[in-house]
Amino acid sequence: MEAEIDELLREACDPKTVKDCEGRNLPVLCTKCEKNPKRKRKIGPYVERLYTVHLLQAAGFPFAADAFPYDFWLDLALLKQKIRARQACPMGGF
């Protein structure tokens, strides 16, 4: 699960442009970019749900302590810890 969280927190790339054989500018997308059709998503629905709950909490949505199982709360705490570590790092990474 930690690998999925790390994948979720990676920054999206900025597409660069290259000229094709007919001189048109085309975007070159890395494997991380959501616009790339060859991107293989490594994030499962569980980690996406964790992130959604994190976003809702950040927006002020209240959740009761019994809204989720204990293991979910622990995993949410791990996600939040990784987000804080990423924000604290001057290089934007771990």
N, CA, C and O atoms as a Tinker XYZ file with bonds, in Angstrom:
   376  protein
     1  N      0.807000   -1.180000    0.000000    73     2
     2  CA     0.000000    0.000000    0.000000    64     1     3
     3  C      0.864000    1.263000    0.000000    63     2     4     5
     4  O      0.489000    2.255000   -0.624000    81     3
     5  N      2.008000    1.250000    0.682000    73     3     6
     6  CA     2.859000    2.442000    0.714000    64     5     7
     7  C      3.354000    2.816000   -0.674000    63     6     8     9
     8  O      3.498000    3.997000   -0.986000    81     7
     9  N      3.612000    1.819000   -1.504000    73     7    10
    10  CA     4.053000    2.104000   -2.872000    64     9    11
    11  C      2.945000    2.811000   -3.652000    63    10    12    13
    12  O      3.222000    3.694000   -4.463000    81    11
    13  N      1.706000    2.429000   -3.410000    73    11    14
    14  CA     0.579000    3.083000   -4.075000    64    13    15
    15  C      0.439000    4.526000   -3.605000    63    14    16    17
    16  O      0.144000    5.413000   -4.405000    81    15
    17  N      0.649000    4.763000   -2.318000    73    15    18
    18  CA     0.580000    6.123000   -1.791000    64    17    19
    19  C      1.683000    6.972000   -2.417000    63    18    20    21
    20  O      1.445000    8.112000   -2.817000    81    19
    21  N      2.896000    6.411000   -2.501000    73    19    22
    22  CA     3.995000    7.143000   -3.123000    64    21    23
    23  C      3.675000    7.486000   -4.575000    63    22    24    25
    24  O      3.968000    8.590000   -5.036000    81    23
    25  N      3.076000    6.544000   -5.291000    73    23    26
    26  CA     2.685000    6.777000   -6.684000    64    25    27
    27  C      1.640000    7.894000   -6.758000    63    26    28    29
    28  O      1.700000    8.746000   -7.644000    81    27
    29  N      0.702000    7.888000   -5.840000    73    27    30
    30  CA    -0.347000    8.904000   -5.816000    64    29    31
    31  C      0.240000   10.292000   -5.615000    63    30    32    33
    32  O     -0.246000   11.260000   -6.201000    81    31
    33  N      1.279000   10.401000   -4.795000    73    31    34
    34  CA     1.836000   11.696000   -4.433000    64    33    35
    35  C      2.882000   12.217000   -5.411000    63    34    36    37
    36  O      3.343000   13.350000   -5.272000    81    35
    37  N      3.263000   11.412000   -6.393000    73    35    38
    38  CA     4.233000   11.884000   -7.378000    64    37    39
    39  C      3.610000   12.985000   -8.222000    63    38    40    41
    40  O      2.426000   12.949000   -8.555000    81    39
    41  N      4.431000   13.951000   -8.554000    73    39    42
    42  CA     3.927000   15.061000   -9.355000    64    41    43
    43  C      3.724000   14.621000  -10.797000    63    42    44    45
    44  O      4.452000   13.774000  -11.314000    81    43
    45  N      2.730000   15.209000  -11.428000    73    43    46
    46  CA     2.506000   14.962000  -12.852000    64    45    47
    47  C      3.587000   15.680000  -13.644000    63    46    48    49
    48  O      4.119000   16.701000  -13.208000    81    47
    49  N      3.895000   15.148000  -14.781000    73    47    50
    50  CA     4.942000   15.746000  -15.604000    64    49    51
    51  C      4.397000   16.928000  -16.397000    63    50    52    53
    52  O      3.186000   17.091000  -16.547000    81    51
    53  N      5.298000   17.733000  -16.891000    73    51    54
    54  CA     4.955000   18.788000  -17.839000    64    53    55
    55  C      5.314000   18.269000  -19.222000    63    54    56    57
    56  O      6.481000   17.984000  -19.493000    81    55
    57  N      4.326000   18.143000  -20.098000    73    55    58
    58  CA     4.640000   17.610000  -21.424000    64    57    59
    59  C      5.564000   18.549000  -22.202000    63    58    60    61
    60  O      5.411000   19.770000  -22.172000    81    59
    61  N      6.498000   17.960000  -22.878000    73    59    62
    62  CA     7.390000   18.704000  -23.764000    64    61    63
    63  C      6.880000   18.491000  -25.181000    63    62    64    65
    64  O      6.100000   17.573000  -25.435000    81    63
    65  N      7.309000   19.318000  -26.079000    73    63    66
    66  CA     6.877000   19.136000  -27.459000    64    65    67
    67  C      8.061000   18.752000  -28.339000    63    66    68    69
    68  O      9.191000   19.188000  -28.118000    81    67
    69  N      7.779000   17.945000  -29.317000    73    67    70
    70  CA     8.758000   17.574000  -30.334000    64    69    71
    71  C      8.067000   17.680000  -31.687000    63    70    72    73
    72  O      6.839000   17.655000  -31.775000    81    71
    73  N      8.860000   17.796000  -32.727000    73    71    74
    74  CA     8.295000   17.851000  -34.078000    64    73    75
    75  C      8.245000   16.444000  -34.642000    63    74    76    77
    76  O      9.204000   15.679000  -34.535000    81    75
    77  N      7.115000   16.115000  -35.243000    73    75    78
    78  CA     7.015000   14.826000  -35.907000    64    77    79
    79  C      7.613000   14.937000  -37.311000    63    78    80    81
    80  O      8.145000   15.985000  -37.677000    81    79
    81  N      7.529000   13.880000  -38.084000    73    79    82
    82  CA     8.167000   13.860000  -39.399000    64    81    83
    83  C      7.543000   14.855000  -40.375000    63    82    84    85
    84  O      8.146000   15.167000  -41.402000    81    83
    85  N      6.342000   15.358000  -40.071000    73    83    86
    86  CA     5.700000   16.342000  -40.942000    64    85    87
    87  C      5.831000   17.760000  -40.395000    63    86    88    89
    88  O      5.211000   18.686000  -40.917000    81    87
    89  N      6.642000   17.936000  -39.339000    73    87    90
    90  CA     6.897000   19.261000  -38.795000    64    89    91
    91  C      5.882000   19.758000  -37.789000    63    90    92    93
    92  O      5.971000   20.902000  -37.344000    81    91
    93  N      4.908000   18.921000  -37.415000    73    91    94
    94  CA     3.910000   19.328000  -36.415000    64    93    95
    95  C      4.489000   19.160000  -35.020000    63    94    96    97
    96  O      5.266000   18.239000  -34.767000    81    95
    97  N      4.107000   20.053000  -34.119000    73    95    98
    98  CA     4.513000   19.924000  -32.723000    64    97    99
    99  C      3.584000   18.948000  -32.027000    63    98   100   101
   100  O      2.363000   19.098000  -32.077000    81    99
   101  N      4.157000   17.956000  -31.382000    73    99   102
   102  CA     3.378000   16.958000  -30.663000    64   101   103
   103  C      3.867000   16.885000  -29.227000    63   102   104   105
   104  O      5.067000   16.998000  -28.976000    81   103
   105  N      2.954000   16.698000  -28.280000    73   103   106
   106  CA     3.403000   16.561000  -26.891000    64   105   107
   107  C      4.067000   15.205000  -26.659000    63   106   108   109
   108  O      3.638000   14.183000  -27.194000    81   107
   109  N      5.110000   15.224000  -25.857000    73   107   110
   110  CA     5.758000   13.990000  -25.420000    64   109   111
   111  C      5.396000   13.831000  -23.949000    63   110   112   113
   112  O      5.759000   14.667000  -23.122000    81   111
   113  N      4.697000   12.779000  -23.632000    73   111   114
   114  CA     4.202000   12.590000  -22.274000    64   113   115
   115  C      4.974000   11.475000  -21.582000    63   114   116   117
   116  O      5.216000   10.420000  -22.168000    81   115
   117  N      5.354000   11.711000  -20.343000    73   115   118
   118  CA     6.037000   10.656000  -19.605000    64   117   119
   119  C      5.015000    9.625000  -19.115000    63   118   120   121
   120  O      3.808000    9.832000  -19.241000    81   119
   121  N      5.497000    8.539000  -18.569000    73   119   122
   122  CA     4.608000    7.463000  -18.127000    64   121   123
   123  C      3.777000    7.867000  -16.919000    63   122   124   125
   124  O      2.782000    7.205000  -16.621000    81   123
   125  N      4.152000    8.938000  -16.209000    73   123   126
   126  CA     3.395000    9.388000  -15.044000    64   125   127
   127  C      2.192000   10.248000  -15.432000    63   126   128   129
   128  O      1.240000   10.363000  -14.659000    81   127
   129  N      2.226000   10.846000  -16.611000    73   127   130
   130  CA     1.204000   11.806000  -16.997000    64   129   131
   131  C     -0.131000   11.115000  -17.262000    63   130   132   133
   132  O     -0.193000   10.105000  -17.963000    81   131
   133  N     -1.190000   11.670000  -16.697000    73   131   134
   134  CA    -2.518000   11.086000  -16.872000    64   133   135
   135  C     -3.005000   11.180000  -18.308000    63   134   136   137
   136  O     -3.894000   10.429000  -18.710000    81   135
   137  N     -2.438000   12.086000  -19.081000    73   135   138
   138  CA    -2.849000   12.230000  -20.474000    64   137   139
   139  C     -2.235000   11.151000  -21.365000    63   138   140   141
   140  O     -2.664000   10.968000  -22.504000    81   139
   141  N     -1.246000   10.448000  -20.858000    73   139   142
   142  CA    -0.566000    9.426000  -21.642000    64   141   143
   143  C     -1.406000    8.155000  -21.659000    63   142   144   145
   144  O     -1.649000    7.572000  -20.603000    81   143
   145  N     -1.861000    7.707000  -22.842000    73   143   146
   146  CA    -2.682000    6.489000  -22.895000    64   145   147
   147  C     -1.917000    5.225000  -22.517000    63   146   148   149
   148  O     -2.531000    4.198000  -22.226000    81   147
   149  N     -0.590000    5.285000  -22.516000    73   147   150
   150  CA     0.215000    4.114000  -22.159000    64   149   151
   151  C      0.475000    4.034000  -20.659000    63   150   152   153
   152  O      1.093000    3.085000  -20.177000    81   151
   153  N     -0.001000    5.034000  -19.928000    73   151   154
   154  CA     0.234000    5.049000  -18.478000    64   153   155
   155  C     -0.440000    3.863000  -17.816000    63   154   156   157
   156  O     -1.622000    3.600000  -18.036000    81   155
   157  N      0.305000    3.171000  -17.027000    73   155   158
   158  CA    -0.242000    2.041000  -16.271000    64   157   159
   159  C     -0.455000    2.506000  -14.843000    63   158   160   161
   160  O      0.497000    2.693000  -14.086000    81   159
   161  N     -1.690000    2.685000  -14.494000    73   159   162
   162  CA    -2.019000    3.175000  -13.157000    64   161   163
   163  C     -1.735000    2.102000  -12.122000    63   162   164   165
   164  O     -2.188000    0.965000  -12.246000    81   163
   165  N     -0.978000    2.478000  -11.098000    73   163   166
   166  CA    -0.601000    1.544000  -10.045000    64   165   167
   167  C     -1.353000    1.825000   -8.755000    63   166   168   169
   168  O     -1.062000    1.227000   -7.719000    81   167
   169  N     -2.314000    2.728000   -8.815000    73   167   170
   170  CA    -3.051000    3.115000   -7.613000    64   169   171
   171  C     -4.380000    2.385000   -7.597000    63   170   172   173
   172  O     -5.175000    2.484000   -8.532000    81   171
   173  N     -4.604000    1.652000   -6.524000    73   171   174
   174  CA    -5.836000    0.889000   -6.403000    64   173   175
   175  C     -6.967000    1.716000   -5.826000    63   174   176   177
   176  O     -6.746000    2.834000   -5.361000    81   175
   177  N     -8.167000    1.183000   -5.852000    73   175   178
   178  CA    -9.332000    1.915000   -5.362000    64   177   179
   179  C     -9.260000    2.218000   -3.863000    63   178   180   181
   180  O     -9.823000    3.213000   -3.407000    81   179
   181  N     -8.577000    1.376000   -3.102000    73   179   182
   182  CA    -8.475000    1.608000   -1.654000    64   181   183
   183  C     -7.682000    2.884000   -1.373000    63   182   184   185
   184  O     -8.100000    3.704000   -0.555000    81   183
   185  N     -6.549000    3.056000   -2.041000    73   183   186
   186  CA    -5.728000    4.248000   -1.816000    64   185   187
   187  C     -6.441000    5.485000   -2.362000    63   186   188   189
   188  O     -6.337000    6.565000   -1.779000    81   187
   189  N     -7.155000    5.340000   -3.459000    73   187   190
   190  CA    -7.943000    6.468000   -3.964000    64   189   191
   191  C     -9.004000    6.875000   -2.946000    63   190   192   193
   192  O     -9.268000    8.064000   -2.761000    81   191
   193  N     -9.607000    5.899000   -2.293000    73   191   194
   194  CA   -10.604000    6.195000   -1.260000    64   193   195
   195  C     -9.953000    6.907000   -0.068000    63   194   196   197
   196  O    -10.521000    7.852000    0.479000    81   195
   197  N     -8.761000    6.450000    0.330000    73   195   198
   198  CA    -8.031000    7.123000    1.403000    64   197   199
   199  C     -7.806000    8.591000    1.050000    63   198   200   201
   200  O     -8.027000    9.479000    1.873000    81   199
   201  N     -7.368000    8.830000   -0.169000    73   199   202
   202  CA    -7.078000   10.190000   -0.592000    64   201   203
   203  C     -8.349000   11.038000   -0.646000    63   202   204   205
   204  O     -8.322000   12.217000   -0.292000    81   203
   205  N     -9.447000   10.455000   -1.079000    73   203   206
   206  CA   -10.722000   11.171000   -1.108000    64   205   207
   207  C    -11.146000   11.581000    0.301000    63   206   208   209
   208  O    -11.585000   12.710000    0.518000    81   207
   209  N    -11.014000   10.666000    1.249000    73   207   210
   210  CA   -11.360000   10.986000    2.646000    64   209   211
   211  C    -10.437000   12.080000    3.170000    63   210   212   213
   212  O    -10.887000   12.987000    3.870000    81   211
   213  N     -9.161000   12.004000    2.839000    73   211   214
   214  CA    -8.206000   13.044000    3.242000    64   213   215
   215  C     -8.647000   14.407000    2.706000    63   214   216   217
   216  O     -8.651000   15.392000    3.444000    81   215
   217  N     -9.018000   14.465000    1.423000    73   215   218
   218  CA    -9.456000   15.725000    0.823000    64   217   219
   219  C    -10.728000   16.249000    1.482000    63   218   220   221
   220  O    -10.854000   17.449000    1.724000    81   219
   221  N    -11.667000   15.354000    1.772000    73   219   222
   222  CA   -12.901000   15.771000    2.437000    64   221   223
   223  C    -12.625000   16.311000    3.833000    63   222   224   225
   224  O    -13.216000   17.310000    4.242000    81   223
   225  N    -11.728000   15.653000    4.567000    73   223   226
   226  CA   -11.368000   16.147000    5.898000    64   225   227
   227  C    -10.708000   17.517000    5.805000    63   226   228   229
   228  O    -10.988000   18.400000    6.615000    81   227
   229  N     -9.837000   17.694000    4.824000    73   227   230
   230  CA    -9.153000   18.973000    4.648000    64   229   231
   231  C    -10.146000   20.089000    4.331000    63   230   232   233
   232  O     -9.918000   21.252000    4.664000    81   231
   233  N    -11.242000   19.722000    3.688000    73   231   234
   234  CA   -12.282000   20.705000    3.364000    64   233   235
   235  C    -13.247000   20.933000    4.524000    63   234   236   237
   236  O    -14.146000   21.769000    4.429000    81   235
   237  N    -13.064000   20.193000    5.622000    73   235   238
   238  CA   -13.895000   20.400000    6.799000    64   237   239
   239  C    -15.037000   19.420000    6.965000    63   238   240   241
   240  O    -15.872000   19.588000    7.853000    81   239
   241  N    -15.088000   18.404000    6.130000    73   239   242
   242  CA   -16.151000   17.404000    6.249000    64   241   243
   243  C    -15.883000   16.544000    7.480000    63   242   244   245
   244  O    -14.810000   15.950000    7.587000    81   243
   245  N    -16.826000   16.464000    8.404000    73   243   246
   246  CA   -16.583000   15.689000    9.629000    64   245   247
   247  C    -16.885000   14.201000    9.437000    63   246   248   249
   248  O    -17.871000   13.833000    8.798000    81   247
   249  N    -16.049000   13.381000    9.980000    73   247   250
   250  CA   -16.282000   11.940000   10.011000    64   249   251
   251  C    -16.290000   11.495000   11.469000    63   250   252   253
   252  O    -15.434000   11.905000   12.254000    81   251
   253  N    -17.238000   10.671000   11.821000    73   251   254
   254  CA   -17.281000   10.111000   13.173000    64   253   255
   255  C    -16.166000    9.081000   13.312000    63   254   256   257
   256  O    -15.705000    8.511000   12.323000    81   255
   257  N    -15.742000    8.851000   14.539000    73   255   258
   258  CA   -14.663000    7.894000   14.786000    64   257   259
   259  C    -15.018000    6.495000   14.304000    63   258   260   261
   260  O    -14.132000    5.721000   13.942000    81   259
   261  N    -16.292000    6.167000   14.296000    73   259   262
   262  CA   -16.695000    4.828000   13.876000    64   261   263
   263  C    -17.125000    4.783000   12.399000    63   262   264   265
   264  O    -17.747000    3.817000   11.957000    81   263
   265  N    -16.786000    5.837000   11.647000    73   263   266
   266  CA   -17.165000    5.879000   10.232000    64   265   267
   267  C    -16.392000    4.857000    9.401000    63   266   268   269
   268  O    -16.883000    4.373000    8.381000    81   267
   269  N    -15.187000    4.537000    9.845000    73   267   270
   270  CA   -14.331000    3.592000    9.120000    64   269   271
   271  C    -13.707000    2.623000   10.110000    63   270   272   273
   272  O    -13.612000    2.919000   11.301000    81   271
   273  N    -13.279000    1.457000    9.615000    73   271   274
   274  CA   -12.575000    0.510000   10.491000    64   273   275
   275  C    -11.257000    1.101000   10.989000    63   274   276   277
   276  O    -10.718000    2.029000   10.385000    81   275
   277  N    -10.753000    0.568000   12.071000    73   275   278
   278  CA    -9.512000    1.034000   12.693000    64   277   279
   279  C     -8.345000    0.997000   11.710000    63   278   280   281
   280  O     -7.556000    1.940000   11.657000    81   279
   281  N     -8.226000   -0.070000   10.938000    73   279   282
   282  CA    -7.132000   -0.185000    9.968000    64   281   283
   283  C     -7.184000    0.919000    8.913000    63   282   284   285
   284  O     -6.144000    1.398000    8.462000    81   283
   285  N     -8.384000    1.317000    8.524000    73   283   286
   286  CA    -8.525000    2.411000    7.563000    64   285   287
   287  C     -7.978000    3.707000    8.154000    63   286   288   289
   288  O     -7.279000    4.457000    7.472000    81   287
   289  N     -8.300000    3.975000    9.441000    73   287   290
   290  CA    -7.797000    5.181000   10.093000    64   289   291
   291  C     -6.269000    5.168000   10.166000    63   290   292   293
   292  O     -5.626000    6.203000    9.990000    81   291
   293  N     -5.695000    4.001000   10.426000    73   291   294
   294  CA    -4.228000    3.902000   10.470000    64   293   295
   295  C     -3.626000    4.179000    9.095000    63   294   296   297
   296  O     -2.624000    4.885000    8.980000    81   295
   297  N     -4.236000    3.625000    8.066000    73   295   298
   298  CA    -3.740000    3.863000    6.712000    64   297   299
   299  C     -3.905000    5.331000    6.319000    63   298   300   301
   300  O     -3.047000    5.887000    5.633000    81   299
   301  N     -4.986000    5.954000    6.741000    73   299   302
   302  CA    -5.203000    7.375000    6.473000    64   301   303
   303  C     -4.136000    8.212000    7.180000    63   302   304   305
   304  O     -3.646000    9.198000    6.628000    81   303
   305  N     -3.781000    7.818000    8.393000    73   303   306
   306  CA    -2.724000    8.522000    9.127000    64   305   307
   307  C     -1.388000    8.395000    8.384000    63   306   308   309
   308  O     -0.626000    9.360000    8.319000    81   307
   309  N     -1.105000    7.231000    7.832000    73   307   310
   310  CA     0.126000    7.031000    7.059000    64   309   311
   311  C      0.130000    7.937000    5.827000    63   310   312   313
   312  O      1.146000    8.561000    5.519000    81   311
   313  N     -0.996000    8.012000    5.126000    73   311   314
   314  CA    -1.103000    8.880000    3.960000    64   313   315
   315  C     -0.846000   10.329000    4.362000    63   314   316   317
   316  O     -0.082000   11.029000    3.696000    81   315
   317  N     -1.468000   10.780000    5.431000    73   315   318
   318  CA    -1.301000   12.157000    5.888000    64   317   319
   319  C      0.148000   12.434000    6.289000    63   318   320   321
   320  O      0.671000   13.520000    6.038000    81   319
   321  N      0.790000   11.450000    6.912000    73   319   322
   322  CA     2.188000   11.593000    7.302000    64   321   323
   323  C      3.071000   11.769000    6.063000    63   322   324   325
   324  O      3.972000   12.608000    6.055000    81   323
   325  N      2.817000   10.990000    5.036000    73   323   326
   326  CA     3.598000   11.092000    3.808000    64   325   327
   327  C      3.344000   12.427000    3.103000    63   326   328   329
   328  O      4.264000   13.008000    2.527000    81   327
   329  N      2.115000   12.909000    3.145000    73   327   330
   330  CA     1.796000   14.205000    2.533000    64   329   331
   331  C      2.531000   15.314000    3.272000    63   330   332   333
   332  O      3.109000   16.196000    2.637000    81   331
   333  N      2.522000   15.288000    4.603000    73   331   334
   334  CA     3.229000   16.299000    5.390000    64   333   335
   335  C      4.722000   16.255000    5.115000    63   334   336   337
   336  O      5.361000   17.301000    5.002000    81   335
   337  N      5.291000   15.048000    5.005000    73   335   338
   338  CA     6.725000   14.908000    4.729000    64   337   339
   339  C      7.063000   15.493000    3.362000    63   338   340   341
   340  O      8.098000   16.137000    3.193000    81   339
   341  N      6.202000   15.270000    2.410000    73   339   342
   342  CA     6.429000   15.803000    1.059000    64   341   343
   343  C      6.358000   17.323000    1.067000    63   342   344   345
   344  O      7.153000   17.981000    0.396000    81   343
   345  N      5.415000   17.891000    1.817000    73   343   346
   346  CA     5.273000   19.338000    1.880000    64   345   347
   347  C      6.448000   19.985000    2.610000    63   346   348   349
   348  O      6.831000   21.113000    2.297000    81   347
   349  N      7.020000   19.273000    3.583000    73   347   350
   350  CA     8.113000   19.810000    4.377000    64   349   351
   351  C      9.447000   19.754000    3.638000    63   350   352   353
   352  O     10.359000   20.515000    3.960000    81   351
   353  N      9.575000   18.881000    2.670000    73   351   354
   354  CA    10.837000   18.716000    1.964000    64   353   355
   355  C     11.053000   19.853000    0.975000    63   354   356   357
   356  O     10.193000   20.097000    0.129000    81   355
   357  N     12.178000   20.552000    1.062000    73   355   358
   358  CA    12.417000   21.683000    0.148000    64   357   359
   359  C     12.551000   21.255000   -1.313000    63   358   360   361
   360  O     12.384000   22.085000   -2.206000    81   359
   361  N     12.842000   20.007000   -1.574000    73   359   362
   362  CA    12.988000   19.528000   -2.941000    64   361   363
   363  C     11.677000   18.958000   -3.486000    63   362   364   365
   364  O     11.614000   18.581000   -4.656000    81   363
   365  N     10.633000   18.887000   -2.663000    73   363   366
   366  CA     9.343000   18.404000   -3.108000    64   365   367
   367  C      9.256000   16.902000   -3.210000    63   366   368   369
   368  O      8.323000   16.387000   -3.827000    81   367
   369  N     10.179000   16.194000   -2.638000    73   367   370
   370  CA    10.170000   14.728000   -2.689000    64   369   371
   371  C     10.483000   14.162000   -1.334000    63   370   372   373
   372  O     10.484000   14.877000   -0.332000    81   371
   373  N     10.742000   12.911000   -1.305000    73   371   374
   374  CA    11.010000   12.235000   -0.030000    64   373   375
   375  C     12.491000   12.098000    0.198000    63   374   376
   376  O     12.911000   11.555000    1.219000    81   375
